Amino acid sequence: MNLWLIAALVLLLLMAPCGWFCCKGEIMERFVALQMAQILAVLTLLLLAEGYGRDIYFDLALVLATLSFASGLVYIRFLERWL
């Protein structure tokens, strides 16, 4: 286990509060927690790509970063009636 994988594990542990806020928070807190979890997921994939030496994880992180913006817009559109 190298330093990249330890940093990825730390970022995975930091996703736990985001999951809690996604389930129990107010509407805008849920949105912010969702966006934060997506950012942490992208960073985790980048760290895993470097830790394992696999180039495909870099592509996966790029796709996730691109789709996270669109999914945030869909989420806000869905919650528009309560905002």
N, CA, C and O atoms as a GROMACS GRO file, in nm:
protein
  332
    1MET      N    1   0.086  -0.118   0.000
    1MET     CA    2   0.000   0.000   0.000
    1MET      C    3   0.090   0.123   0.000
    1MET      O    4   0.177   0.139   0.086
    2ASN      N    5   0.067   0.209  -0.096
    2ASN     CA    6   0.151   0.328  -0.106
    2ASN      C    7   0.075   0.452  -0.061
    2ASN      O    8  -0.040   0.444  -0.019
    3LEU      N    9   0.140   0.565  -0.071
    3LEU     CA   10   0.083   0.691  -0.022
    3LEU      C   11  -0.042   0.731  -0.100
    3LEU      O   12  -0.133   0.789  -0.042
    4TRP      N   13  -0.048   0.701  -0.229
    4TRP     CA   14  -0.164   0.738  -0.311
    4TRP      C   15  -0.289   0.663  -0.264
    4TRP      O   16  -0.398   0.720  -0.258
    5LEU      N   17  -0.272   0.537  -0.232
    5LEU     CA   18  -0.386   0.457  -0.187
    5LEU      C   19  -0.433   0.497  -0.048
    5LEU      O   20  -0.552   0.490  -0.019
    6ILE      N   21  -0.342   0.538   0.037
    6ILE     CA   22  -0.379   0.586   0.170
    6ILE      C   23  -0.458   0.716   0.158
    6ILE      O   24  -0.556   0.737   0.230
    7ALA      N   25  -0.414   0.803   0.069
    7ALA     CA   26  -0.488   0.929   0.047
    7ALA      C   27  -0.626   0.901  -0.011
    7ALA      O   28  -0.722   0.971   0.024
    8ALA      N   29  -0.639   0.802  -0.099
    8ALA     CA   30  -0.770   0.764  -0.153
    8ALA      C   31  -0.860   0.711  -0.043
    8ALA      O   32  -0.980   0.741  -0.042
    9LEU      N   33  -0.806   0.634   0.050
    9LEU     CA   34  -0.884   0.584   0.162
    9LEU      C   35  -0.933   0.697   0.251
    9LEU      O   36  -1.046   0.694   0.299
   10VAL      N   37  -0.849   0.797   0.273
   10VAL     CA   38  -0.889   0.912   0.354
   10VAL      C   39  -1.003   0.987   0.286
   10VAL      O   40  -1.098   1.029   0.353
   11LEU      N   41  -0.995   1.004   0.155
   11LEU     CA   42  -1.103   1.072   0.084
   11LEU      C   43  -1.232   0.991   0.088
   11LEU      O   44  -1.341   1.049   0.095
   12LEU      N   45  -1.222   0.860   0.083
   12LEU     CA   46  -1.341   0.776   0.095
   12LEU      C   47  -1.405   0.792   0.232
   12LEU      O   48  -1.528   0.793   0.243
   13LEU      N   49  -1.325   0.804   0.336
   13LEU     CA   50  -1.378   0.824   0.470
   13LEU      C   51  -1.443   0.962   0.483
   13LEU      O   52  -1.537   0.979   0.560
   14LEU      N   53  -1.393   1.058   0.408
   14LEU     CA   54  -1.452   1.192   0.412
   14LEU      C   55  -1.587   1.198   0.341
   14LEU      O   56  -1.659   1.297   0.354
   15MET      N   57  -1.621   1.094   0.266
   15MET     CA   58  -1.751   1.090   0.200
   15MET      C   59  -1.864   1.055   0.295
   15MET      O   60  -1.981   1.078   0.263
   16ALA      N   61  -1.833   1.000   0.410
   16ALA     CA   62  -1.937   0.958   0.505
   16ALA      C   63  -2.025   1.076   0.551
   16ALA      O   64  -2.147   1.062   0.552
   17PRO      N   65  -1.968   1.190   0.589
   17PRO     CA   66  -2.055   1.303   0.626
   17PRO      C   67  -2.140   1.352   0.508
   17PRO      O   68  -2.252   1.400   0.528
   18CYS      N   69  -2.088   1.341   0.388
   18CYS     CA   70  -2.167   1.381   0.271
   18CYS      C   71  -2.289   1.291   0.256
   18CYS      O   72  -2.398   1.338   0.224
   19GLY      N   73  -2.271   1.163   0.278
   19GLY     CA   74  -2.383   1.070   0.271
   19GLY      C   75  -2.486   1.097   0.378
   19GLY      O   76  -2.607   1.086   0.353
   20TRP      N   77  -2.439   1.133   0.497
   20TRP     CA   78  -2.532   1.164   0.605
   20TRP      C   79  -2.614   1.289   0.572
   20TRP      O   80  -2.735   1.290   0.593
   21PHE      N   81  -2.548   1.392   0.520
   21PHE     CA   82  -2.620   1.514   0.483
   21PHE      C   83  -2.713   1.491   0.365
   21PHE      O   84  -2.818   1.555   0.356
   22CYS      N   85  -2.677   1.401   0.274
   22CYS     CA   86  -2.766   1.370   0.162
   22CYS      C   87  -2.895   1.305   0.210
   22CYS      O   88  -3.000   1.319   0.147
   23CYS      N   89  -2.888   1.234   0.322
   23CYS     CA   90  -3.008   1.167   0.374
   23CYS      C   91  -3.086   1.252   0.473
   23CYS      O   92  -3.209   1.244   0.475
   24LYS      N   93  -3.020   1.332   0.554
   24LYS     CA   94  -3.086   1.398   0.666
   24LYS      C   95  -3.089   1.550   0.660
   24LYS      O   96  -3.154   1.612   0.744
   25GLY      N   97  -3.024   1.612   0.564
   25GLY     CA   98  -3.013   1.757   0.563
   25GLY      C   99  -3.131   1.826   0.498
   25GLY      O  100  -3.225   1.762   0.449
   26GLU      N  101  -3.125   1.957   0.499
   26GLU     CA  102  -3.223   2.038   0.427
   26GLU      C  103  -3.197   2.025   0.277
   26GLU      O  104  -3.100   1.961   0.236
   27ILE      N  105  -3.282   2.085   0.198
   27ILE     CA  106  -3.273   2.066   0.053
   27ILE      C  107  -3.141   2.117  -0.004
   27ILE      O  108  -3.074   2.046  -0.079
   28MET      N  109  -3.105   2.238   0.031
   28MET     CA  110  -2.980   2.292  -0.022
   28MET      C  111  -2.858   2.222   0.038
   28MET      O  112  -2.755   2.208  -0.029
   29GLU      N  113  -2.868   2.177   0.164
   29GLU     CA  114  -2.758   2.100   0.223
   29GLU      C  115  -2.739   1.969   0.149
   29GLU      O  116  -2.627   1.922   0.132
   30ARG      N  117  -2.850   1.910   0.106
   30ARG     CA  118  -2.841   1.785   0.028
   30ARG      C  119  -2.771   1.808  -0.105
   30ARG      O  120  -2.689   1.727  -0.148
   31PHE      N  121  -2.803   1.919  -0.170
   31PHE     CA  122  -2.740   1.949  -0.297
   31PHE      C  123  -2.590   1.973  -0.280
   31PHE      O  124  -2.509   1.923  -0.358
   32VAL      N  125  -2.553   2.050  -0.180
   32VAL     CA  126  -2.411   2.077  -0.155
   32VAL      C  127  -2.338   1.948  -0.119
   32VAL      O  128  -2.225   1.927  -0.163
   33ALA      N  129  -2.401   1.863  -0.039
   33ALA     CA  130  -2.338   1.735  -0.003
   33ALA      C  131  -2.321   1.646  -0.126
   33ALA      O  132  -2.220   1.577  -0.139
   34LEU      N  133  -2.420   1.647  -0.215
   34LEU     CA  134  -2.408   1.569  -0.338
   34LEU      C  135  -2.292   1.618  -0.423
   34LEU      O  136  -2.214   1.538  -0.474
   35GLN      N  137  -2.280   1.748  -0.439
   35GLN     CA  138  -2.170   1.803  -0.518
   35GLN      C  139  -2.035   1.774  -0.454
   35GLN      O  140  -1.938   1.743  -0.524
   36MET      N  141  -2.028   1.783  -0.321
   36MET     CA  142  -1.903   1.754  -0.252
   36MET      C  143  -1.865   1.608  -0.266
   36MET      O  144  -1.748   1.575  -0.284
   37ALA      N  145  -1.964   1.519  -0.256
   37ALA     CA  146  -1.936   1.376  -0.273
   37ALA      C  147  -1.887   1.346  -0.414
   37ALA      O  148  -1.800   1.261  -0.433
   38GLN      N  149  -1.941   1.415  -0.513
   38GLN     CA  150  -1.895   1.394  -0.650
   38GLN      C  151  -1.752   1.442  -0.669
   38GLN      O  152  -1.674   1.378  -0.739
   39ILE      N  153  -1.718   1.553  -0.608
   39ILE     CA  154  -1.580   1.602  -0.616
   39ILE      C  155  -1.485   1.504  -0.548
   39ILE      O  156  -1.378   1.474  -0.601
   40LEU      N  157  -1.525   1.454  -0.431
   40LEU     CA  158  -1.440   1.358  -0.360
   40LEU      C  159  -1.428   1.227  -0.439
   40LEU      O  160  -1.322   1.164  -0.436
   41ALA      N  161  -1.534   1.187  -0.508
   41ALA     CA  162  -1.527   1.065  -0.589
   41ALA      C  163  -1.430   1.083  -0.706
   41ALA      O  164  -1.354   0.991  -0.737
   42VAL      N  165  -1.432   1.198  -0.769
   42VAL     CA  166  -1.338   1.224  -0.879
   42VAL      C  167  -1.195   1.224  -0.828
   42VAL      O  168  -1.107   1.164  -0.890
   43LEU      N  169  -1.171   1.290  -0.716
   43LEU     CA  170  -1.035   1.293  -0.661
   43LEU      C  171  -0.990   1.154  -0.616
   43LEU      O  172  -0.872   1.120  -0.632
   44THR      N  173  -1.082   1.075  -0.562
   44THR     CA  174  -1.048   0.939  -0.523
   44THR      C  175  -1.009   0.854  -0.643
   44THR      O  176  -0.912   0.778  -0.638
   45LEU      N  177  -1.083   0.868  -0.752
   45LEU     CA  178  -1.048   0.794  -0.873
   45LEU      C  179  -0.912   0.837  -0.928
   45LEU      O  180  -0.836   0.753  -0.978
   46LEU      N  181  -0.882   0.964  -0.920
   46LEU     CA  182  -0.750   1.010  -0.965
   46LEU      C  183  -0.638   0.952  -0.879
   46LEU      O  184  -0.534   0.912  -0.930
   47LEU      N  185  -0.661   0.948  -0.748
   47LEU     CA  186  -0.560   0.891  -0.660
   47LEU      C  187  -0.546   0.740  -0.681
   47LEU      O  188  -0.435   0.687  -0.676
   48LEU      N  189  -0.657   0.672  -0.705
   48LEU     CA  190  -0.649   0.529  -0.733
   48LEU      C  191  -0.577   0.502  -0.866
   48LEU      O  192  -0.502   0.405  -0.878
   49ALA      N  193  -0.601   0.587  -0.963
   49ALA     CA  194  -0.532   0.572  -1.092
   49ALA      C  195  -0.382   0.584  -1.075
   49ALA      O  196  -0.305   0.508  -1.134
   50GLU      N  197  -0.340   0.678  -0.996
   50GLU     CA  198  -0.197   0.696  -0.973
   50GLU      C  199  -0.142   0.584  -0.885
   50GLU      O  200  -0.030   0.537  -0.906
   51GLY      N  201  -0.219   0.543  -0.785
   51GLY     CA  202  -0.173   0.439  -0.693
   51GLY      C  203  -0.157   0.304  -0.759
   51GLY      O  204  -0.061   0.232  -0.733
   52TYR      N  205  -0.252   0.268  -0.845
   52TYR     CA  206  -0.245   0.138  -0.912
   52TYR      C  207  -0.174   0.144  -1.047
   52TYR      O  208  -0.141   0.040  -1.105
   53GLY      N  209  -0.150   0.263  -1.097
   53GLY     CA  210  -0.082   0.277  -1.226
   53GLY      C  211  -0.170   0.240  -1.344
   53GLY      O  212  -0.120   0.190  -1.445
   54ARG      N  213  -0.300   0.262  -1.334
   54ARG     CA  214  -0.395   0.228  -1.441
   54ARG      C  215  -0.445   0.356  -1.507
   54ARG      O  216  -0.499   0.444  -1.440
   55ASP      N  217  -0.427   0.366  -1.636
   55ASP     CA  218  -0.468   0.485  -1.709
   55ASP      C  219  -0.619   0.495  -1.728
   55ASP      O  220  -0.672   0.604  -1.746
   56ILE      N  221  -0.689   0.383  -1.724
   56ILE     CA  222  -0.833   0.386  -1.749
   56ILE      C  223  -0.906   0.462  -1.638
   56ILE      O  224  -1.012   0.519  -1.662
   57TYR      N  225  -0.851   0.462  -1.517
   57TYR     CA  226  -0.915   0.536  -1.408
   57TYR      C  227  -0.910   0.686  -1.430
   57TYR      O  228  -0.998   0.759  -1.384
   58PHE      N  229  -0.809   0.733  -1.501
   58PHE     CA  230  -0.804   0.876  -1.534
   58PHE      C  231  -0.920   0.912  -1.627
   58PHE      O  232  -0.983   1.016  -1.610
   59ASP      N  233  -0.948   0.825  -1.724
   59ASP     CA  234  -1.060   0.849  -1.814
   59ASP      C  235  -1.193   0.844  -1.739
   59ASP      O  236  -1.282   0.926  -1.764
   60LEU      N  237  -1.205   0.750  -1.648
   60LEU     CA  238  -1.326   0.739  -1.569
   60LEU      C  239  -1.348   0.862  -1.481
   60LEU      O  240  -1.461   0.909  -1.466
   61ALA      N  241  -1.241   0.915  -1.424
   61ALA     CA  242  -1.251   1.036  -1.343
   61ALA      C  243  -1.292   1.156  -1.429
   61ALA      O  244  -1.369   1.241  -1.384
   62LEU      N  245  -1.243   1.163  -1.550
   62LEU     CA  246  -1.280   1.272  -1.641
   62LEU      C  247  -1.428   1.265  -1.678
   62LEU      O  248  -1.496   1.367  -1.681
   63VAL      N  249  -1.478   1.145  -1.705
   63VAL     CA  250  -1.619   1.128  -1.738
   63VAL      C  251  -1.706   1.162  -1.617
   63VAL      O  252  -1.809   1.228  -1.632
   64LEU      N  253  -1.666   1.117  -1.498
   64LEU     CA  254  -1.743   1.148  -1.378
   64LEU      C  255  -1.745   1.297  -1.350
   64LEU      O  256  -1.848   1.350  -1.308
   65ALA      N  257  -1.634   1.365  -1.371
   65ALA     CA  258  -1.631   1.509  -1.349
   65ALA      C  259  -1.723   1.582  -1.447
   65ALA      O  260  -1.788   1.680  -1.410
   66THR      N  261  -1.728   1.535  -1.569
   66THR     CA  262  -1.816   1.596  -1.669
   66THR      C  263  -1.963   1.572  -1.636
   66THR      O  264  -2.045   1.663  -1.644
   67LEU      N  265  -1.996   1.450  -1.597
   67LEU     CA  266  -2.134   1.416  -1.569
   67LEU      C  267  -2.184   1.469  -1.435
   67LEU      O  268  -2.304   1.482  -1.415
   68SER      N  269  -2.094   1.500  -1.343
   68SER     CA  270  -2.137   1.550  -1.212
   68SER      C  271  -2.203   1.687  -1.225
   68SER      O  272  -2.298   1.717  -1.151
   69PHE      N  273  -2.155   1.769  -1.315
   69PHE     CA  274  -2.219   1.900  -1.337
   69PHE      C  275  -2.360   1.883  -1.391
   69PHE      O  276  -2.453   1.948  -1.345
   70ALA      N  277  -2.375   1.794  -1.489
   70ALA     CA  278  -2.507   1.772  -1.548
   70ALA      C  279  -2.602   1.709  -1.447
   70ALA      O  280  -2.720   1.745  -1.443
   71SER      N  281  -2.554   1.616  -1.365
   71SER     CA  282  -2.642   1.555  -1.268
   71SER      C  283  -2.684   1.654  -1.160
   71SER      O  284  -2.794   1.644  -1.107
   72GLY      N  285  -2.598   1.747  -1.126
   72GLY     CA  286  -2.635   1.852  -1.032
   72GLY      C  287  -2.746   1.940  -1.086
   72GLY      O  288  -2.837   1.979  -1.013
   73LEU      N  289  -2.740   1.971  -1.214
   73LEU     CA  290  -2.846   2.050  -1.276
   73LEU      C  291  -2.978   1.974  -1.279
   73LEU      O  292  -3.084   2.033  -1.257
   74VAL      N  293  -2.973   1.845  -1.306
   74VAL     CA  294  -3.094   1.763  -1.305
   74VAL      C  295  -3.152   1.756  -1.165
   74VAL      O  296  -3.274   1.763  -1.147
   75TYR      N  297  -3.067   1.743  -1.065
   75TYR     CA  298  -3.112   1.736  -0.926
   75TYR      C  299  -3.179   1.866  -0.884
   75TYR      O  300  -3.284   1.863  -0.818
   76ILE      N  301  -3.122   1.979  -0.921
   76ILE     CA  302  -3.182   2.109  -0.889
   76ILE      C  303  -3.314   2.126  -0.963
   76ILE      O  304  -3.409   2.182  -0.908
   77ARG      N  305  -3.321   2.082  -1.086
   77ARG     CA  306  -3.445   2.091  -1.162
   77ARG      C  307  -3.556   2.008  -1.097
   77ARG      O  308  -3.671   2.050  -1.093
   78PHE      N  309  -3.519   1.890  -1.046
   78PHE     CA  310  -3.615   1.805  -0.978
   78PHE      C  311  -3.665   1.869  -0.849
   78PHE      O  312  -3.783   1.857  -0.815
   79LEU      N  313  -3.575   1.938  -0.776
   79LEU     CA  314  -3.612   1.999  -0.649
   79LEU      C  315  -3.660   2.143  -0.662
   79LEU      O  316  -3.678   2.212  -0.562
   80GLU      N  317  -3.681   2.188  -0.784
   80GLU     CA  318  -3.715   2.328  -0.808
   80GLU      C  319  -3.845   2.368  -0.738
   80GLU      O  320  -3.858   2.483  -0.695
   81ARG      N  321  -3.939   2.279  -0.728
   81ARG     CA  322  -4.067   2.316  -0.667
   81ARG      C  323  -4.057   2.341  -0.518
   81ARG      O  324  -4.144   2.408  -0.462
   82TRP      N  325  -3.952   2.289  -0.451
   82TRP     CA  326  -3.936   2.313  -0.309
   82TRP      C  327  -3.839   2.427  -0.278
   82TRP      O  328  -3.825   2.465  -0.162
   83LEU      N  329  -3.774   2.481  -0.376
   83LEU     CA  330  -3.678   2.590  -0.353
   83LEU      C  331  -3.744   2.725  -0.359
   83LEU      O  332  -3.677   2.827  -0.342
   0.00000   0.00000   0.00000
